[in-house]
Amino acid sequence: MTSIDEFRARARAWLEQHAKPFDEAAGFDLEGGSVPLEESKRFQKALWEAGFAGITWPKEYGGQGLGAAELIAFNEEAADFELPTGPFTIGLGMPGPTILELGTEEQKRRYLPPLLRGDEIWCQLFSEPGAGSDVASLQTTATRTETGWLINGQKVWTSGAQFSDFGAIIARTDPTVAKHRGITMFIVDMRHPGVTVRPLVVATGHAPFNEVFFDDVEVPADAVIGEVGEGWGAAVVMLRNERVTIGAGGRARSNPLGFDSLAELARARGLDTDPAVRRRLAVLYARESALGAYGRVLHEETTAGLQIGARGSAAKLAGAELALWAADLAQDILGADLALGAADLERVVMAIVAAPGGAVAGGTNEIQRNIVGERVLGLAKDPGVDRNTPFDQLKLSR
Ligand SMILES: Cc1cc2nc3c(=O)[nH]c(=O)nc-3n(C[C@H](O)[C@H](O)[C@H](O)COP(=O)(O)OP(=O)(O)OC[C@H]3O[C@@H](n4cnc5c(N)ncnc54)[C@H](O)[C@@H]3O)c2cc1C
């Protein structure tokens, strides 16, 4: 038995003892909202104590110091279970890796262990009402004070802000230079009295994300992630991590739009002998397997310290397109059952409703196509007419 096999067996045994097995008929906890936050925190702590949180992160920051092979083995085993770790997805997938890459030694020691231990939750504060795809047009400002910075402005679509302790925010620190250059990334305390969080209710009836308002929110000088004025580069690092986290999934029994779930739905309706359905299920299996293999390569390269560059965008795009494609297949398999609202279909119905959101979150499909076209395939660049104009001379509605 190799050390990876041993790790896998240990993970399986721990999950069997501590996690709920995946249950097709259970309601779908789309945003992690139906599990009490304290239970999520307890589970994340138990995961960390057992040596399965921060698998590839260095030991000195609370991680396990292991490789991509262990991470992949754990993820494959975990796919059969319901892990109530949703509130930690953003922190562990985006701000965490960004602090690991760009943060100061103090930031790494202060923020990474409590995140892995489930003590602190993070959100990502990028999008604004006038700055989504073109996030470099952001208008939230951070102005210098004697002790640090004062943040004012508004963010929107901030997932999980309602229960977050900290946020990674990008704000404009110099309006006199071109829009990509005058931005800085900060760590902001979401409990500061100047932070107001208002929920936004979506089509599923849940409120997974929020509007967040900043009124004279003070942050200390050592809250800067990376360098002052280099926030665009820090944002690119975070978006790269986000796209791998979202896109590089692969096959999981717990995915309501995955092959296992849809094959089961087809079987239950006697459609597994229909040649057209069988062909589409086979395509789903092939696309899911290919995406899983691509995701494993990206995880291995990231763990080995290689720059995956814009290929994370290709994974994110493929994952979002596959979810939309699988949502169509699910609707065709369910037919009229979809309208009847049976309780045992809640999981798949919620996933169908949520699939279009996946083509927007973390950058829309069009934006990913632009990135893949320009940076992976080497096609001509978007002219970017406002690229070199100082931000304060741009015609924006302010
Ligand atoms: C489920 C979900 C969770 C999210 N969570 C967060 C979060 O936690 N934190 C956060 O900061 N943000 C979050 N977002 C916001 C998300 O990042 C933005 O919605 C996204 O970047 C698009 O911005 P927008 O909504 O302003 O659309 P716009 O940028 O206004 O785009 C509108 C349309 O125009 C197209 N378009 C725009 N520019 C171009 C172009 N150059 N070429 C071709 N087409 C273009 C877009 O593809 C889209 O179809 C979340 C969004 C969703 C759906």
The ligand as an ORCA input file, in Angstrom:
! r2SCAN-3c Opt
* xyz 0 1
  C     -23.878     32.998     -7.576
  C     -23.011     34.243     -7.623
  C     -22.142     34.501     -6.585
  C     -21.343     35.653     -6.621
  N     -20.500     35.902     -5.555
  C     -19.725     37.008     -5.580
  C     -18.858     37.301     -4.457
  O     -18.828     36.565     -3.452
  N     -18.101     38.419     -4.502
  C     -18.110     39.265     -5.591
  O     -17.359     40.233     -5.572
  N     -18.926     39.030     -6.649
  C     -19.735     37.922     -6.673
  N     -20.577     37.677     -7.731
  C     -20.663     38.665     -8.817
  C     -20.033     38.232    -10.133
  O     -18.631     38.205    -10.040
  C     -20.532     39.219    -11.208
  O     -21.940     39.058    -11.312
  C     -19.888     38.947    -12.541
  O     -18.534     39.290    -12.512
  C     -20.592     39.735    -13.690
  O     -20.735     41.066    -13.380
  P     -22.154     41.801    -13.553
  O     -23.180     40.973    -12.856
  O     -21.976     43.202    -13.165
  O     -22.482     41.715    -15.115
  P     -21.935     42.693    -16.258
  O     -20.473     42.838    -16.133
  O     -22.772     43.921    -16.275
  O     -22.228     41.836    -17.562
  C     -23.512     41.838    -18.227
  C     -23.386     40.984    -19.494
  O     -22.454     41.592    -20.405
  C     -21.447     40.652    -20.778
  N     -20.147     41.342    -20.937
  C     -19.625     42.280    -20.112
  N     -18.412     42.657    -20.565
  C     -18.143     41.925    -21.675
  C     -17.047     41.843    -22.591
  N     -15.940     42.597    -22.425
  N     -17.112     40.940    -23.612
  C     -18.220     40.170    -23.778
  N     -19.304     40.204    -22.959
  C     -19.257     41.072    -21.924
  C     -21.396     39.665    -19.627
  O     -20.878     38.412    -20.036
  C     -22.869     39.569    -19.203
  O     -23.538     38.657    -20.034
  C     -21.403     36.551     -7.730
  C     -22.300     36.292     -8.783
  C     -23.118     35.154     -8.725
  C     -24.077     34.891     -9.871
*
